Amino acid sequence: MNPVLTRVLCLIIGYAFGNIQAAYLLGKARGIDIREHGSGNSGTTNTIRVLGTRAGLIVFLIDACKCIAAVAIVSLLFGKQPDMQYLVRSWAFAGCVLGHDYPFFMNFRGGKGVAVMAGFVCCFHPSFLPLALCFFFVPYFLTHYVSLGSLCVYSGIFLAMIIEGQMGVFGPLPQKVLLEMYLIQAFFTFLVFWKHRANLHRLATGTESKTYLGKKM
């Protein structure tokens, strides 16, 4: 198949799965539009604050699993060639984040893509999951700022991808393929910082809200 078409299809498949908006659907099932409450974000953290920890964990699992499903499908369809298996996963992740953050049926107003990253680290490479757990939970338990942990995950996985890619952890991939993967991850690391720009301001001014997973909201 044409390499450009392969990338486009991976992006489309990811975007389709990304449009599964768990927070919005769960909120509607309980008679509310989650985007009209709390921070207005259609994601895990706002669901915890508005509907409680259990609802938030359900949303997190669904949002993570939709990325896993998208990656699994593109890997099955397009990942048989050794030099494409990690690249198609990256493009599916890209599409899933875009679908999650900018769902077409919600006027492109969705979440921030953090739970999608959680799904990505579970299925991209075995080394990523323990790293991501450290990147998120160390700053979170020290501060109880979910936003800080989320930004640390994206930044840490971006650096880990470069380091492990250059070390050959993903196999003997061509440098141009590795560079494409790095650029994808760099773009979405920038995007998550952009989506968290209000959180960054609050972190800098000491007004960011803390989140306690065991607290019933």
VOROZA-350071 format. One record per residue: x, y, z of N, C-alpha, C in turn; residue in three letters. Coordinates in steps of 0.2 Angstrom, whole numbers, padded with zeros to 4 digits, always signed. Example, Ala and Ser with C-alpha at 12.3 -4.5 7.8 and 13.67 -1.06 7.14 Angstrom:
2
+0066-0028+0039+0062-0022+0039+0066-0016+0039ala +0064-0011+0035+0068-0005+0036+0064+0000+0039ser 
// end
This chain:
217
+0004-0006+0000+0000+0000+0000+0004+0006+0000met +0002+0011-0003+0005+0018-0003+0007+0020+0004asn +0013+0022+0005+0015+0024+0012+0011+0030+0015pro +0010+0035+0010+0006+0041+0013-0001+0039+0014val -0004+0034+0010-0011+0032+0011-0011+0028+0018leu -0006+0024+0019-0006+0020+0026-0006+0025+0032thr -0002+0030+0031-0002+0035+0037-0009+0038+0038arg -0012+0040+0032-0019+0044+0032-0024+0039+0035val -0024+0033+0033-0029+0028+0036-0028+0027+0043leu -0021+0026+0046-0020+0026+0053-0023+0032+0057cys -0022+0038+0054-0024+0044+0057-0032+0044+0057leu -0035+0042+0052-0042+0042+0052-0045+0036+0057ile -0042+0031+0057-0044+0025+0062-0044+0028+0069ile -0038+0031+0070-0037+0034+0077-0042+0039+0079gly -0043+0044+0074-0048+0049+0075-0055+0046+0076tyr -0057+0041+0073-0063+0038+0074-0064+0036+0081ala -0059+0032+0083-0059+0030+0090-0059+0035+0095phe -0055+0041+0093-0055+0046+0098-0061+0050+0099gly -0066+0049+0094-0072+0053+0095-0077+0049+0100asn -0075+0043+0103-0079+0040+0108-0077+0044+0114ile -0082+0049+0116-0081+0053+0122-0084+0050+0128gln -0081+0047+0132-0083+0043+0138-0086+0048+0143ala -0082+0054+0144-0085+0058+0149-0091+0062+0147ala -0092+0064+0141-0098+0067+0139-0104+0062+0139tyr -0103+0056+0137-0108+0051+0137-0110+0049+0144leu -0105+0048+0148-0107+0046+0155-0111+0052+0158leu -0109+0058+0157-0112+0064+0160-0119+0064+0157gly -0120+0063+0151-0127+0063+0148-0131+0058+0151lys -0128+0052+0152-0132+0047+0156-0135+0049+0162ala -0131+0053+0165-0133+0056+0172-0137+0063+0172arg -0138+0065+0166-0142+0071+0165-0139+0077+0165gly -0132+0077+0163-0128+0083+0163-0124+0083+0157ile -0122+0089+0155-0117+0090+0150-0110+0092+0154asp -0106+0087+0154-0100+0088+0158-0096+0094+0156ile -0097+0097+0150-0093+0103+0148-0096+0109+0151arg -0102+0108+0154-0105+0114+0157-0104+0114+0165glu -0099+0110+0167-0098+0109+0174-0091+0109+0176his -0089+0111+0182-0082+0111+0184-0077+0115+0179gly -0072+0112+0176-0067+0115+0172-0070+0116+0165ser -0075+0112+0163-0078+0112+0156-0075+0107+0152gly -0070+0104+0154-0066+0099+0150-0070+0092+0150asn -0070+0089+0144-0073+0082+0144-0067+0077+0145ser -0065+0076+0151-0060+0071+0152-0060+0068+0159gly -0055+0065+0161-0055+0061+0167-0055+0065+0173thr -0051+0070+0174-0050+0074+0180-0057+0078+0181thr -0060+0081+0176-0066+0085+0177-0072+0080+0179asn -0072+0074+0176-0077+0069+0178-0076+0067+0186thr -0070+0066+0188-0069+0065+0195-0072+0071+0199ile -0070+0077+0197-0073+0082+0201-0080+0083+0201arg -0083+0082+0196-0090+0083+0195-0094+0077+0197val -0092+0071+0195-0096+0065+0196-0093+0060+0201leu -0087+0061+0203-0084+0056+0208-0079+0052+0205gly -0075+0049+0210-0069+0045+0208-0071+0039+0203thr -0076+0035+0205-0078+0029+0201-0080+0031+0194arg -0083+0036+0193-0085+0039+0186-0079+0041+0183ala -0074+0044+0186-0068+0046+0183-0064+0041+0181gly -0064+0035+0185-0060+0029+0183-0063+0026+0177leu -0069+0026+0177-0073+0022+0171-0071+0026+0165ile -0071+0033+0165-0069+0037+0159-0062+0036+0157val -0058+0036+0162-0051+0035+0161-0049+0028+0157phe -0053+0023+0159-0052+0016+0156-0054+0016+0149leu -0060+0019+0148-0063+0019+0141-0059+0023+0137ile -0056+0029+0139-0052+0033+0135-0045+0030+0133asp -0043+0026+0138-0036+0023+0137-0037+0017+0132ala -0043+0013+0133-0044+0007+0129-0046+0009+0122cys -0049+0015+0120-0050+0017+0113-0043+0018+0110lys -0038+0020+0113-0032+0021+0110-0029+0014+0109cys -0029+0010+0113-0027+0003+0113-0030-0001+0107ile -0037+0000+0106-0040-0003+0101-0038+0000+0094ala -0037+0006+0094-0035+0009+0087-0028+0007+0085ala -0023+0007+0090-0017+0004+0089-0017-0003+0087val -0021-0007+0090-0021-0014+0089-0024-0015+0081ala -0029-0011+0079-0031-0012+0073-0026-0010+0067ile -0023-0004+0068-0018-0002+0063-0012-0007+0063val -0010-0010+0069-0005-0014+0069-0006-0021+0065ser -0012-0023+0066-0015-0029+0062-0015-0028+0055leu -0017-0022+0053-0018-0020+0046-0012-0018+0042leu -0008-0014+0046-0002-0011+0042+0005-0012+0045phe +0005-0016+0051+0011-0016+0055+0015-0022+0054gly +0014-0026+0048+0018-0032+0047+0025-0031+0045lys +0026-0025+0042+0033-0024+0040+0037-0021+0046gln +0043-0024+0048+0046-0022+0054+0048-0014+0055pro +0049-0011+0049+0050-0004+0049+0044+0001+0050asp +0038-0003+0050+0032+0001+0050+0028+0000+0057met +0030-0005+0060+0025-0007+0066+0025-0002+0071gln +0030+0002+0073+0030+0007+0078+0027+0014+0075tyr +0029+0015+0068+0026+0021+0065+0019+0021+0065leu +0016+0015+0063+0008+0015+0062+0005+0016+0069val +0008+0014+0074+0006+0015+0081+0006+0022+0083arg +0011+0026+0081+0012+0033+0082+0006+0037+0078ser +0005+0035+0072+0000+0038+0068-0007+0037+0071trp -0008+0031+0073-0015+0029+0076-0016+0033+0083ala -0010+0034+0087-0011+0038+0093-0012+0045+0091phe -0009+0048+0086-0010+0055+0084-0017+0056+0082ala -0020+0051+0078-0027+0052+0076-0032+0052+0082gly -0030+0047+0087-0034+0046+0093-0034+0053+0097cys -0028+0056+0098-0028+0062+0102-0032+0067+0099val -0031+0068+0092-0035+0073+0089-0043+0072+0089leu -0045+0066+0089-0052+0064+0090-0054+0065+0097gly -0050+0064+0101-0052+0065+0108-0052+0073+0110his -0047+0076+0108-0047+0083+0109-0052+0088+0105asp -0053+0085+0099-0057+0089+0094-0062+0085+0091tyr -0067+0082+0095-0072+0078+0092-0077+0082+0087pro -0078+0079+0081-0082+0083+0076-0089+0084+0079phe -0092+0079+0082-0099+0079+0084-0100+0084+0090phe -0095+0086+0093-0096+0090+0099-0093+0097+0098met -0093+0099+0091-0090+0106+0089-0083+0106+0091asn -0079+0101+0091-0072+0100+0091-0070+0103+0098phe -0074+0101+0103-0073+0103+0110-0073+0097+0115arg -0067+0094+0116-0066+0088+0119-0062+0088+0125gly -0057+0083+0126-0053+0083+0132-0046+0086+0130gly -0041+0083+0134-0034+0085+0133-0029+0079+0131lys -0032+0073+0131-0028+0068+0128-0023+0064+0133gly -0024+0065+0139-0020+0062+0144-0021+0055+0145val -0028+0053+0145-0030+0046+0146-0028+0042+0139ala -0028+0046+0134-0026+0043+0127-0019+0041+0127val -0015+0045+0130-0008+0044+0131-0007+0037+0135met -0011+0037+0141-0010+0031+0145-0011+0024+0141ala -0016+0025+0136-0017+0019+0132-0012+0018+0127gly -0009+0023+0125-0003+0023+0120+0003+0019+0124phe +0005+0021+0130+0010+0018+0133+0009+0011+0135val +0003+0009+0135+0002+0002+0137+0003-0003+0131cys +0003+0000+0125+0003-0004+0119+0009-0002+0114cys +0013+0003+0115+0018+0005+0110+0024+0001+0111phe +0027+0000+0117+0033-0004+0119+0032-0005+0126his +0034-0011+0128+0034-0013+0135+0038-0009+0140pro +0043-0005+0138+0047-0001+0142+0043+0005+0144ser +0038+0007+0140+0035+0013+0141+0030+0014+0148phe +0027+0008+0149+0022+0008+0155+0025+0010+0161leu +0030+0006+0163+0033+0008+0170+0036+0015+0170pro +0039+0017+0165+0041+0024+0164+0036+0029+0165leu +0030+0028+0162+0024+0033+0162+0021+0033+0169ala +0021+0027+0172+0019+0027+0179+0023+0031+0184leu +0029+0031+0183+0034+0035+0187+0033+0042+0185cys +0033+0044+0179+0032+0051+0177+0026+0054+0179phe +0020+0050+0180+0014+0053+0182+0014+0053+0190phe +0014+0047+0193+0013+0047+0200+0018+0050+0205phe +0024+0050+0203+0029+0054+0207+0027+0061+0208val +0026+0065+0203+0024+0072+0204+0017+0073+0206pro +0012+0068+0204+0005+0068+0207+0005+0067+0214tyr +0008+0062+0217+0008+0061+0224+0012+0066+0228phe +0016+0069+0225+0020+0075+0229+0016+0081+0229leu +0012+0082+0224+0008+0088+0224+0001+0088+0223thr -0002+0082+0221-0009+0081+0220-0012+0086+0214his -0007+0088+0210-0009+0091+0204-0009+0086+0198tyr -0015+0084+0196-0016+0080+0190-0012+0083+0184val -0013+0089+0183-0011+0093+0177-0003+0092+0177ser +0000+0093+0182+0008+0092+0183+0010+0085+0181leu +0006+0080+0183+0008+0073+0182+0007+0072+0174gly +0001+0075+0172+0000+0074+0165+0005+0077+0160ser +0007+0083+0162+0013+0086+0158+0019+0082+0158leu +0021+0079+0164+0027+0076+0165+0027+0069+0161cys +0021+0066+0160+0020+0060+0156+0022+0061+0149val +0019+0066+0146+0020+0068+0139+0027+0070+0138tyr +0030+0074+0142+0037+0076+0142+0042+0070+0142ser +0040+0066+0147+0045+0060+0149+0044+0055+0143gly +0039+0053+0141+0038+0048+0135+0041+0051+0129ile +0041+0058+0128+0044+0061+0122+0052+0059+0122phe +0054+0061+0128+0062+0060+0129+0063+0053+0129leu +0059+0048+0132+0061+0041+0132+0061+0038+0125ala +0056+0041+0121+0056+0038+0114+0062+0040+0110met +0065+0046+0111+0071+0048+0107+0077+0044+0110ile +0077+0043+0117+0083+0040+0119+0083+0032+0117ile +0077+0029+0118+0076+0022+0116+0077+0021+0109glu +0074+0025+0105+0075+0025+0098+0082+0025+0095gly +0086+0030+0098+0093+0030+0096+0097+0024+0099gln +0095+0021+0104+0098+0016+0107+0096+0009+0104met +0091+0009+0099+0090+0003+0095+0085-0001+0099gly +0081+0001+0104+0077-0003+0108+0071-0005+0104val +0069-0001+0099+0063-0003+0094+0065-0007+0088phe +0072-0009+0088+0074-0013+0083+0078-0008+0078gly +0081-0011+0073+0085-0007+0068+0080-0003+0063pro +0077+0002+0066+0073+0006+0061+0077+0011+0058leu +0075+0013+0052+0078+0018+0048+0078+0025+0052pro +0083+0029+0051+0083+0035+0055+0077+0040+0053gln +0075+0040+0047+0070+0044+0044+0063+0042+0048lys +0062+0035+0049+0056+0033+0052+0056+0035+0060val +0062+0034+0063+0063+0037+0070+0061+0044+0070leu +0064+0048+0066+0063+0055+0066+0056+0057+0065leu +0052+0053+0061+0045+0054+0060+0041+0053+0066glu +0043+0048+0070+0040+0046+0076+0041+0052+0081met +0048+0054+0082+0049+0059+0086+0045+0066+0085tyr +0045+0067+0079+0041+0073+0077+0034+0073+0079leu +0031+0067+0078+0024+0066+0080+0023+0067+0087ile +0028+0064+0091+0027+0064+0098+0029+0072+0101gln +0033+0075+0097+0035+0082+0099+0029+0086+0098ala +0025+0085+0092+0019+0089+0091+0014+0089+0096phe +0013+0082+0098+0007+0081+0103+0010+0083+0110phe +0016+0083+0112+0018+0086+0118+0017+0093+0118thr +0019+0096+0113+0017+0104+0112+0010+0105+0113phe +0006+0101+0110-0002+0101+0110-0004+0101+0117leu -0002+0096+0121-0004+0095+0128-0003+0101+0132val +0003+0104+0131+0005+0110+0135+0000+0115+0133phe -0001+0116+0127-0006+0121+0124-0013+0120+0127trp -0015+0114+0128-0022+0112+0131-0022+0114+0138lys -0016+0113+0141-0015+0115+0148-0013+0122+0150his -0013+0126+0145-0010+0133+0146-0014+0136+0152arg -0020+0135+0153-0023+0138+0159-0021+0135+0166ala -0020+0129+0165-0017+0125+0171-0010+0127+0173asn -0006+0129+0168+0001+0131+0169+0001+0138+0172leu -0004+0142+0170-0004+0149+0173-0006+0148+0181his -0011+0143+0182-0013+0142+0189-0008+0139+0193arg -0004+0134+0190+0002+0131+0193+0007+0137+0195leu +0008+0141+0191+0013+0146+0192+0011+0151+0197ala +0004+0152+0198+0002+0157+0203-0001+0154+0209thr +0000+0147+0210-0002+0143+0216-0010+0143+0217gly -0013+0143+0211-0021+0143+0212-0024+0137+0208thr -0019+0132+0206-0022+0126+0203-0026+0122+0208glu -0031+0118+0206-0035+0114+0210-0031+0107+0211ser -0032+0105+0217-0029+0098+0218-0034+0093+0218lys -0032+0087+0216-0037+0081+0215-0035+0076+0219thr -0040+0073+0223-0039+0067+0228-0043+0062+0225tyr -0040+0056+0223-0043+0051+0220-0048+0047+0225leu -0047+0047+0231-0051+0044+0236-0057+0048+0238gly -0057+0054+0236-0063+0059+0238-0069+0058+0234lys -0075+0057+0237-0081+0057+0233-0083+0064+0232lys -0084+0066+0226-0086+0073+0224-0094+0073+0223met 
// end
